[in-house]
């Protein structure tokens, strides 16, 4: 496709589809967006809401996940990594709450931590040691297939016959 986003140098250049709202979600955000509580260390997804122009992040950060490092009255400080050339930089930006939602990226990890803690407690009561490391699924168990000699059917290709008529 070639180099895109070259000519226009505006703050919202090349965001016609990126910032467009989905079907039946147009208009201002609801109250639940504002009533969400965020704490330092939470994982958040930056999803720009184009109906609110204040505190709109630059288009690169749309769809990125970061960690909250600062909580203000109307905005959150979010820290994430950005790959520039051959290095990773830690970028810190402040984004208004309308453009941020809680991320679900760490749910399975937190659930696994709780399950492992429960397993450790149960094992300690029984006086056993337990390994909580995840083990990759190995090969399937061996099976032997038995059949009678008369039930075995050998499949072979038919011999080639040349027809010149």
N, C-alpha and C positions, 0 to 999 in steps of 0.2 A: 504494500500500500504506500510505502514511502514515508517521508517525514511529514507528520501532521502537526498541527498547532504551531505553525511557524510564523504566519503573518501577523495574527492578532496578538497583542501583548497585554491585554487587559487581565484583571484579576480573575475573571470568570471565563476566560477564553477556553473554548473546546469543551464546555460543560453542558451542551444542549441536551444530551441524553442522560448524562451522569447525574445532573441535578433535577431532572424531571421527576415528578411524583407519580406513583403508581395509580392505577385505576381505583376510584372510590376512596382515595386517601388524600385528596386535594384539600386545601384550606389549612388553617392554623392547627397546631398540635393540641391534643386534649390536656386536661388537668393532670392526668396520671404521669405525663412526661415531666411535669414540674415538681410533682410530689415525691419522686423517686429519691431515696437517700443514697448518697455516694460517700465512701470513706477512702482514706489514703490506702493504697495497695490494691484497690479493686481493679479488675480487668474491665475495660470499656471498649466498645466499638464506636468509632467516629463515623456517623452517617449523617451527612449534611442535609438539613431540612431547608429547602429553597424558599419556603413560605416565610421564613424568618431570616432577614438579611443581617441582623446584628450578630456578631460573634461567629460568623460563618468561616469555617476553616478553609485553607487553600485546597484546591481540587485534588492535589496529590494525596492528602490525608484521608480523603473519602474512602471508607471501607477498611481502614486500618484499625488494628487493635493495639491498645496501649495500656499503661498502668497509671492510675491517678496518683499524682505527687502533691497536689495542692487542691484545696476546696475553698472556693469563694462563695459570695452570696448568689451570684448569677452564673458563675462559670466554674470550670474545672481545669486544673493544670494536668495535662496528659503527656506522658513520656513514652516515646517509642523509638525504634531504630530505623534508620534510613540508609540504604546502600548507595554510596556515591563512589563510582569508580571501583576501586578494589578495597574499600574500607567501609566499616559500619559506624555511623555516627549516631549518638543518642540525641534525639531532637525533643525539645520541650516546647509545647504550645499550650495556650489557654483557649478553651473552646466553651461557648455557652452551652447550657444544659440541654437546650432544644436539639443540639446536633450530636448528642451523646446518648448511648444506651448501654445497659449492663451487658457484658459479654458472657456467653455460656461456654467459653473455651476451657475453663478449669473445672467444670462440673464433675466430669468423670473422675478427674484426679482427686477432688475433695471427697467424692463418694467412696473411692478406693481407700483413701486414708482412714475414713470412719470404719469401713468394713475390716481393714487390717487391725485397727485398734481393738475392735470387738473380738476378732480372732485371737489376738495376743492375750486379752483379758481371760478369755475362755481357756486358752492353753495354759496360762499361769495357774488357774484354779485347778486344772487337772494335773499339773506338774509336768507338762510336756514342753518341748521346744517346737517352734513353728517357723517355717520359711515363708516370708511374704513376698518374695521376688516373683515377678511374672516370668513364666517359662514358656518359650515358644512351642507351638504345637508340633509335635514330632510326626514321624511317618505312621501310617495306620498299622494296626496289628496284622500279623500274618494269618492267612486263611488257606486251608487246603480244600480244594473242590474234588469231590469223589463222584465218579460216574461208572456205570456198567459199560462193558466193552461194546455191547450192541447198541447202546444209546449214543455213542460217539459218532458224529457225522463229520467226515473230512470234506472240506470245500476246496475245489481246485478249478482253475479256469478250463474252459472247453478247448480242445485242440483246434488250431486254425486250419480251415479248409479253403483252398483256392478254387474259385469258380470262374471259368473263362467263357461262359455262355451268355 
